[in-house]
């Protein structure tokens, strides 16, 4: 979650958060098939990989994205 989003939450405690907020649980990458989750990821600052059925390459996509996220987080620490 970026600083601006955190400030908005502090200013307005009545904000209804989306049901899925991986960043609240220290989850680096959320994998989902719902478009709304992908939209929320942009709005609330968490990473999501959208995999839709049928996708024969889903395993490799997950592995590639997990590695990409690991490198980003490694460089940020």
URRA-V356737 format. One record per pair of residues at least 6 apart in sequence whose C-alpha atoms are under 6 Angstrom apart, sorted by the first residue. I is the first residue (numbers start at 0). J is the second residue. D is the distance in whole Angstrom. If there is no record, write none. Layout:
i: (I & I)
j: (J & J)
d: (D & D)
This chain:
i: (0 & 0 & 22 & 28 & 28 & 29 & 30 & 30 & 30 & 31 & 32 & 32 & 32 & 40)
j: (43 & 44 & 45 & 46 & 47 & 47 & 47 & 48 & 49 & 49 & 49 & 50 & 51 & 46)
d: (6 & 4 & 6 & 5 & 6 & 5 & 6 & 5 & 6 & 5 & 5 & 5 & 5 & 6)
